[in-house]
Amino acid sequence: MSDLPGHEADSGLSNEVEGYLLWQARITEATRRAQAFVRPMEWLTTAQRTEIEQHYIADSLVQARKDLERIAARCLSLRAEYESRYRRLRLRCVGWTLAVCACFTTVATLLLIL
């Protein structure tokens, strides 16, 4: 199914939509937490409350973006590491397979000669 021509484009679009929805959920959560943060501060004016909420949301989103960028960088480094390990393992397996085939061929040739 992954061999279909449009599958990669659909996957990219679905990843973008999923990312958008996750970010919107992050914004909603930051907003909810900001409102909960300022709720006990009854002495604040409406303008002060709004300003603190906006700063809290902005700070939460900056931190969330940093976290996501750090996670993405770690995912890329892990992918490179695993690809390197897989490549070495594959080369080792091919090497052993060729060595075993060469041994069998040598033994078969020697048995045919004798």
Buried (B, 14 or more C-beta within 10 A) or exposed (E): EEEEEEEEEEEEEEEEEEEEEEBEEBBEEBBEEBEEBBEEEEEBEEEEBEEBBEEBBEEBBEEBEEEBEEEEEEEEEEEEEEEEEEEEEEEEEEEEEEEEEEEEEEEEEEEEEE
